Amino acid sequence: MSAKKPSAKGAAAAEQFYGEFSPCGQFRYLLVHIWDASKPVLPWILFNPSQAGRVTEQGVVKSDPTARKGRGFSERMGYGGMVFCNAFAYIATDPKDLRKGGYQVGPDNDSKILQACAMGTGDVMVAWGALGRGLARPQEVSRMVRKAGYRTLALGRTDDGLPLHPLRLAYATPVEVFLG
């Protein structure tokens, strides 16, 4: 149930914005936004996906505030695109629904996370925020990504060391290496 990917022809290709969903539609594995194909892509690992990337009945691809903020950070860091993936691929606009749903990871999530990482140049922004507190899965994902040879970065940390979520951060927030 992925949105149709626009055809790309060289660096002058049209902007691309699409989601990759599971066949059942309950999991979003990737949210890809490319605005300048001549520049690299920044992979992001967040906590759980929203409905962003779905195509409405009017043919418009849904966005959300986190996707817009991620683009702002990525663009300001010199990237021409971003790809969002999540520690948990179960679509839950409210994280409480993710908890009620049993923190479902998604059957293809780990391979899709590594696919997202491979779209970049080696750096991966981790940003699950305080929602990862007390859960093993976000740290497992971080270790998996580093073991695969990628460097994890964060936009700062919570008081207990979790990587901050981008939504309420200033664009001047410094990037740091994240080894948690």
Secondary structure, DSSP 8 states (H G I E B T S, - for coil): ---------STT---EEEEEE-TTSSBEEEEEEES-TTS-EEEEEES---STT-B-TTS-B---HHHHHHHHHHHHTT-SEEEEEESS-B--SSHHHHHHTT----TTHHHHHHHHHHTSSSEEEE--GGGGTT-SHHHHHHHHHHHTT-EEEES-B-TTS-B--STTS-TT---EE---
